[in-house]
Amino acid sequence: MLLLPKFDYLEPENMRSALELMASLKSNAKIIAGGTDIIVNMKKGIISPKHLVSLVKVKELFGLEQRKKGIVIGSHVIVSELAESNLLWKNYSLIAKAASVLGSPLVRNRATIGGNIVTARPAADLPPALMAVGAKVELKSKKGRREVALDEFFLGPGKTVIRPDEILTKIILNELPPFSGGDYIKLGHRKALEIAIVAVASRVTLDKPQGIIKNVRIMLSAVAPQVIHAVSAEKILMNEKPTDKLIERAATLAMQDCRPISDIRGGAEYRKEIVKVLTKRTLANAVKEVNRKKVKSER
Ligand SMILES: Cc1cc2nc3c(=O)[nH]c(=O)nc-3n(C[C@H](O)[C@H](O)[C@H](O)COP(=O)(O)OP(=O)(O)OC[C@H]3O[C@@H](n4cnc5c(N)ncnc54)[C@H](O)[C@@H]3O)c2cc1C
């Protein structure tokens, strides 16, 4: 059994003290949220920060709130809260779905949304779903705050634009236009405790129920060093009616949009085939969700 290296554990009382600490300790410190990634990496000797800064007392990082134009989620909100949120199931069901398949109940009760983003694993469950709805994150340091679209946040496996003195504070979900729907599906070897072999998150916005596609995002996960858009699939869907035939063509293009690697969990050709299947299913389910919502609101 590997032992943890020595470190100081710090628990600032509020955001101001947390930002002061990160500014003074810089690269010697790391944030600890749920600890489900960082402790494992410290035990493996991949990182050995001198200080761990816990955000457990920073109250403003804990809410999941409806705002005038969307939803704001504090970075310390745990994954099980996302999976159980009626607000998310109603407005961004693909995010709630991604949360509900992350790890096991034990992991979901500790892991936070902020940790799942900053850790930047190529197969993490929440980033593709968040990117499919155009989510942004708020980053704070002693010097100020900035907002970054998740599309621009990731630089590669384990690498992001976050600076050593910055804390990810919020995830901002802008209100989706009417007639929007989405879906997230991951394939793993087992039902629980499994990172994705391939995962796809799709979101469509139609001009009206049964209408044409005005906006679409298809995010492919675990098929590149970071989550990617299925660019040519998105392109042929725009301004078209989402017929079964068109969805089939888009799914074939999505397969060509990625260059997965072969590893112990799956071969490259197999992963491509799965991209096709999951793109088809998530798009069809996203369109179904638009039409289902309409039927409900008519009742
Ligand atoms: C058994 C097991 C199964 C798992 N299964 C899955 C799975 O199916 N899907 C999946 O996606 N992941 C899975 N994971 C990985 C892990 O649980 C998630 O990535 C989790 O969301 C990480 O969140 P955390 O709060 O535990 O982060 P931590 O481990 O506390 O931190 C992770 C990284 O993010 C940084 N960080 C955290 N919060 C902030 C912040 N607010 N600002 C700046 N930096 C921050 C930390 O410094 C660290 O570098 C699994 C892990 C285990 C142990």
Ligand as a Chemical Component Dictionary entry (heavy atoms), coordinates in Angstrom:
data_LIG
# 
_chem_comp.id                   LIG 
_chem_comp.type                 NON-POLYMER 
_chem_comp.pdbx_formal_charge   0 
_chem_comp.three_letter_code    LIG 
# 
loop_
_chem_comp_atom.comp_id 
_chem_comp_atom.atom_id 
_chem_comp_atom.alt_atom_id 
_chem_comp_atom.type_symbol 
_chem_comp_atom.charge 
_chem_comp_atom.model_Cartn_x 
_chem_comp_atom.model_Cartn_y 
_chem_comp_atom.model_Cartn_z 
_chem_comp_atom.pdbx_ordinal 
LIG C1  C1  C 0 -13.149 4.638  -7.874  1  
LIG C2  C2  C 0 -13.226 5.859  -8.731  2  
LIG C3  C3  C 0 -14.106 5.879  -9.811  3  
LIG C4  C4  C 0 -14.182 6.995  -10.634 4  
LIG N1  N1  N 0 -15.069 6.990  -11.681 5  
LIG C5  C5  C 0 -15.169 8.088  -12.461 6  
LIG C6  C6  C 0 -16.111 8.105  -13.550 7  
LIG O1  O1  O 0 -16.839 7.152  -13.832 8  
LIG N2  N2  N 0 -16.190 9.253  -14.297 9  
LIG C7  C7  C 0 -15.400 10.340 -14.042 10 
LIG O2  O2  O 0 -15.536 11.351 -14.735 11 
LIG N3  N3  N 0 -14.506 10.340 -13.021 12 
LIG C8  C8  C 0 -14.376 9.256  -12.237 13 
LIG N4  N4  N 0 -13.471 9.246  -11.204 14 
LIG C9  C9  C 0 -12.579 10.398 -11.017 15 
LIG C10 C10 C 0 -13.042 11.442 -9.970  16 
LIG O3  O3  O 0 -13.925 10.921 -9.036  17 
LIG C11 C11 C 0 -13.651 12.683 -10.607 18 
LIG O4  O4  O 0 -12.779 13.263 -11.564 19 
LIG C12 C12 C 0 -14.046 13.737 -9.566  20 
LIG O5  O5  O 0 -15.107 14.513 -10.115 21 
LIG C13 C13 C 0 -12.941 14.662 -9.113  22 
LIG O6  O6  O 0 -13.495 15.602 -8.201  23 
LIG P1  P1  P 0 -12.938 15.825 -6.724  24 
LIG O7  O7  O 0 -13.820 16.838 -6.090  25 
LIG O8  O8  O 0 -12.760 14.564 -6.001  26 
LIG O9  O9  O 0 -11.520 16.488 -7.106  27 
LIG P2  P2  P 0 -10.140 16.442 -6.309  28 
LIG O10 O10 O 0 -9.562  15.097 -6.366  29 
LIG O11 O11 O 0 -10.279 17.084 -4.976  30 
LIG O12 O12 O 0 -9.307  17.439 -7.259  31 
LIG C14 C14 C 0 -9.023  17.094 -8.588  32 
LIG C15 C15 C 0 -8.145  18.205 -9.205  33 
LIG O13 O13 O 0 -8.901  19.408 -9.373  34 
LIG C16 C16 C 0 -8.312  20.499 -8.632  35 
LIG N5  N5  N 0 -9.440  21.260 -8.111  36 
LIG C17 C17 C 0 -10.553 20.745 -7.507  37 
LIG N6  N6  N 0 -11.431 21.727 -7.257  38 
LIG C18 C18 C 0 -10.863 22.893 -7.702  39 
LIG C19 C19 C 0 -11.302 24.257 -7.736  40 
LIG N7  N7  N 0 -12.498 24.629 -7.267  41 
LIG N8  N8  N 0 -10.463 25.193 -8.267  42 
LIG C20 C20 C 0 -9.238  24.812 -8.752  43 
LIG N9  N9  N 0 -8.784  23.545 -8.760  44 
LIG C21 C21 C 0 -9.587  22.600 -8.245  45 
LIG C22 C22 C 0 -7.436  19.837 -7.585  46 
LIG O14 O14 O 0 -6.348  20.674 -7.205  47 
LIG C23 C23 C 0 -6.953  18.600 -8.328  48 
LIG O15 O15 O 0 -5.887  18.940 -9.180  49 
LIG C24 C24 C 0 -13.368 8.128  -10.363 50 
LIG C25 C25 C 0 -12.495 8.118  -9.256  51 
LIG C26 C26 C 0 -12.423 6.986  -8.454  52 
LIG C27 C27 C 0 -11.490 7.008  -7.276  53 
# 
loop_
_chem_comp_bond.comp_id 
_chem_comp_bond.atom_id_1 
_chem_comp_bond.atom_id_2 
_chem_comp_bond.value_order 
_chem_comp_bond.pdbx_ordinal 
LIG C1  C2  SING 1  
LIG C2  C3  SING 2  
LIG C2  C26 DOUB 3  
LIG C3  C4  DOUB 4  
LIG C4  N1  SING 5  
LIG C4  C24 SING 6  
LIG N1  C5  DOUB 7  
LIG C5  C6  SING 8  
LIG C5  C8  SING 9  
LIG C6  O1  DOUB 10 
LIG C6  N2  SING 11 
LIG N2  C7  SING 12 
LIG C7  O2  DOUB 13 
LIG C7  N3  SING 14 
LIG N3  C8  DOUB 15 
LIG C8  N4  SING 16 
LIG N4  C9  SING 17 
LIG N4  C24 SING 18 
LIG C9  C10 SING 19 
LIG C10 O3  SING 20 
LIG C10 C11 SING 21 
LIG C11 O4  SING 22 
LIG C11 C12 SING 23 
LIG C12 O5  SING 24 
LIG C12 C13 SING 25 
LIG C13 O6  SING 26 
LIG O6  P1  SING 27 
LIG P1  O7  DOUB 28 
LIG P1  O8  SING 29 
LIG P1  O9  SING 30 
LIG O9  P2  SING 31 
LIG P2  O10 DOUB 32 
LIG P2  O11 SING 33 
LIG P2  O12 SING 34 
LIG O12 C14 SING 35 
LIG C14 C15 SING 36 
LIG C15 O13 SING 37 
LIG C15 C23 SING 38 
LIG O13 C16 SING 39 
LIG C16 N5  SING 40 
LIG C16 C22 SING 41 
LIG N5  C17 SING 42 
LIG N5  C21 SING 43 
LIG C17 N6  DOUB 44 
LIG N6  C18 SING 45 
LIG C18 C19 SING 46 
LIG C18 C21 DOUB 47 
LIG C19 N7  SING 48 
LIG C19 N8  DOUB 49 
LIG N8  C20 SING 50 
LIG C20 N9  DOUB 51 
LIG N9  C21 SING 52 
LIG C22 O14 SING 53 
LIG C22 C23 SING 54 
LIG C23 O15 SING 55 
LIG C24 C25 DOUB 56 
LIG C25 C26 SING 57 
LIG C26 C27 SING 58 
# 
